[in-house]
Amino acid sequence: MHALRHTFASLLLSQGAPITEVSSYLGHADPQITLKVYSHWIPRTKTDSISRLPGMILNAKKPTAGQDGHFWDTSKKVEQFKKVELEETAVSA
């Protein structure tokens, strides 16, 4: 049974299945476990991700006020975090 399980995971990974998907199929609590055992089956290919990076940067919209230099508006998440932090401080005081 172990050999079948190992073959199943190895075949999926060798064909490019996401590590998180295979980890879930195997019932691992954390994808790190799957990586430790099966990383040698993950193809060592290079994609065009680096060549796409300049296009993402050059085509990004100029940050608006409140974005603190981020390409995406993170101000709402920062405000939510500050609100939760204040509430937790008030509760513990």
N, C-alpha and C positions, 0 to 999 in steps of 0.2 A: 504494500500500500504506500509506503514511504517513497519508493521509486516512482510510482505513478504520480504522486503529488509533486515530486521534484521535477519530473518531466513536464508536467502541466505548467508549472511556474516558469521553467526554463524556456519552453516553447513560446509562451506568451511574451516574455521579456525579449527574447531574441527577435520577435517580430514587431517590437516597438510598443507593446502595451504599456500604459503608464504604471509606474511602480505602485502608486496608490491603489489602482484598480486590482492589481495582482495581490497586493497585501490584503485587501479586503476579501478577495476570493479565498485566500489561505487562512483567514481568520486571525491574522496577526494584529496585535493591539496597536502597533506603531509601524509605519513604513520603514523605519530604520532597521527593524529586525529583518525585513525582506531584503533590504539593501545589503546588509552584512552577509547574508547567505547567498544571494543570487546576483550580486552586482557584476560578476564576470560574464553574465549573459546579456547585459545591456549593451547594445551596439555602441561603439565609440565613433559615432559619426559627428561631423560638424555640419551645422545647418547654416542658413544665411542670416541668422539672428544678428550677428555683428554688423553685417552690411546694411541691415534694415534700421539700425539704431540712428544713424545720422538723419534719415528721413523722418523718424519719429520726433527727433529734436527740432529739426529745421521746420517741420510742418506744424509744430505745436502752436497753439494760440498763446498770445502774451498773457501772463497771469494778471488777473484782475485784483482789485484791492481786496485784501483779506486772505489771499492765497499764500502769502508768505514765501513767494518764489517757487511754489510747487506748480507743476503743469496742470494738476487736477485740484479742484477746490477741496481742501481738507479742513477748511475753517469750521465747518459744522461739526465734524468729528472732534476737533480740538475743543470747541465750546461744550460739547456733550461730556467730554472727559473732565473738563474743569468743573462742570456742574456736579458730576458724580463725586469728584474729589472733595468739593466743598461740603456736599451732603454727608459723606463719610466722616469728614473732620468734625462736623456739627454733632453727629451721632456719638462719636467717641469722646467728645468733650464733656 
